[in-house]
Amino acid sequence: MPTPTHDVDAVVVGAGFSGIYMTHELSRRGLSVRAFEAGSSFGGTWFWNTYPGARCDCGSMEYSFSFDRDLLESWEWSERYPAQPEIQAYLEHAADHLDVRRHFTFDTRVATLVWDDAASVWVVGTDGGEQVRARYAITAVGCLSTGQTPDFAGMDAFRGETYHTAAWPKEGVDLAGKRVGVIGTGSSGVQVIPIVAEQAAHLTVFQRTPAFSLDCANRPLREEERREFLDNLETYRTDRFNYPAGLVTDVLEVNAMDLDDEERTRIFEERWARHRAPDILMVFPDLFTDRAANETAAEFFRSKIRAVVEDPELAEALSPRSYPLGAKRITMDTNYFQTYNRENVTLVSVADDPITGLTETGLATRDREFELDVVVFATGFDAITGPLLAMDIRGRGGQELRDRWVDGPSTYLGVGVDGFPNLFTITGPQSPNVLTNVVVAIEQHVEWISGLVDHLEATGTIAEPSSAAVKQWTHDAVELADQTLYPEGNSWYTGANIPGKPRVIMSYVGGVPAYVAECDAVAADGYRGFELTKA
């Protein structure tokens, strides 16, 4: 017997930061909400990524909801850079504090989102067979929630254990005395590798591309830091929108190339000692537009690698030279480079000796074979568009979002797509998303979408971006990116890590201030760029 169809005002997909806040904002407006989550609890990416060493690269007070002082006061972070268990516990606490748990259905994946033209509603289908009809559909699926495992030959032949960092067993993995191979040296890799090295009999790291990484020098969060943040909360809520990545820092008014080597190095050293990524990555205005300026910072990072890796050849192999600093995500680490001084750690550069596949007993490259008991895939994500396209989303006339984006995503403000009315994507493609403190991006998106919903409720209309607005915003986002060094990174920022995925920048690189100003102007102008029609 088919599951009955239920009618609600809104469906929210996802139970991370964005799903929790979006559900809270809609429900406090009196709208009925159903929220679905594939996992068994709150956390989003922090529910799934439980690998050893998983930690946020943004400071804990900044990586918190800022809209509710009572929520901030009621939680005490233990560390400057919070680890996965603490972040998930915080989100559980936030969900209960905001009283949104009652709206969520867990262990349930949204499979289909289909627009009903005649009724002007979304028909949402779950993997359990339930159908829900809703006037609004909001995706809160995150940017880094669809793991990517390379399609190596012999995946089924390997007799050992395999794990992906984004799907780590909740009960943990015993690596003691085992020969372990870790593939990938991005954010997940640089966090998991030092801990695996301490546990395994031998660790072989298969490096695809060396990483620029900053020592986070994590430590307990001081009470005076917490208190200072709370005392200046309202100032922070305003100031965060004045900085390109939504992270407050002091950007100098002089370009890197206007200084001599000694002065520039002195400034880099002072910023490095802060152990905070935006303080060094945004110190000079020209670091992301001038390759020569960027190279001064890149060489400074490489000098830090040479200072801790004892073998000069190994240090060079770990030093990025094929892309600008920041064009791939900067990682934050704890003793990552020092790990390569251990006798039980071997580095293999698969750029020079490519992986050909897994074997029954391990892994083979073009020139060698490695006997392994465990293979860990720290191979990242099908980022930004991947979680959206994992669902079957169909708009007007049955148009599939997968078909619409076959040549790359096109959106208006990263929030909406023409042909898909009342579908709103939190931190969607061509919004600042991963180039910001994502909690800042989420809060801005949720509050802006909530304002639009208020307008639609008051006017009895539905919202759909015009084709012209989508075309212009997408064009402008690509054009802005082409004026920077980001396209040179050949990274997941552009989909380059996924075979066959269109190569296009998927984030708005113009910075948070410009983005927020445009969103505010659109709202002030009666939601210019949206076609508002009676339901």
Sequence and secondary structure as in RCSB ss.txt:
>XXXX:A:sequence
MPTPTHDVDAVVVGAGFSGIYMTHELSRRGLSVRAFEAGSSFGGTWFWNTYPGARCDCGSMEYSFSFDRDLLESW
EWSERYPAQPEIQAYLEHAADHLDVRRHFTFDTRVATLVWDDAASVWVVGTDGGEQVRARYAITAVGCLSTGQTP
DFAGMDAFRGETYHTAAWPKEGVDLAGKRVGVIGTGSSGVQVIPIVAEQAAHLTVFQRTPAFSLDCANRPLREEE
RREFLDNLETYRTDRFNYPAGLVTDVLEVNAMDLDDEERTRIFEERWARHRAPDILMVFPDLFTDRAANETAAEF
FRSKIRAVVEDPELAEALSPRSYPLGAKRITMDTNYFQTYNRENVTLVSVADDPITGLTETGLATRDREFELDVV
VFATGFDAITGPLLAMDIRGRGGQELRDRWVDGPSTYLGVGVDGFPNLFTITGPQSPNVLTNVVVAIEQHVEWIS
GLVDHLEATGTIAEPSSAAVKQWTHDAVELADQTLYPEGNSWYTGANIPGKPRVIMSYVGGVPAYVAECDAVAAD
GYRGFELTKA
>XXXX:A:secstr
    EEEEEEEEE  SHHHHHHHHHHHHTT  EEEE SSSSS THHHH   TT B SS TTTTS  S HHHHHT 
  SBSS BHHHHHHHHHHHHHHTT GGGEE S  EEEEEEETTTTEEEEEETTS EEEEEEEEE   SS SB   
  BTTTT  SEEEEGGG  TT    TT EEEEE  SHHHHHHHHHHHHHSSEEEEEESS   EEE    B  HHH
HHHHHHTHHHHHHHGGGSTTS      SS GGGS HHHHHHHHHHHHTTT HHHHHTSSTTTTT HHHHHHHHHH
HHHHHHHH SSHHHHHHTS  SS TTTS  EEESSTGGGGGSTTEEEEETTTS EEEE SSEEEESS EEE SEE
EE   B  TTHHHHTSEEE GGG BHHHHTTTS   BTTTB TT TTEEETT TTSSGGGS HHHHHHHHHHHHH
HHHHHHHHHTEEEEE HHHHHHHHHHHHHHHHTSSGGGG STTTTTTSTT      S TT HHHHHHHHHHHHHT
TSTTEEEEE 
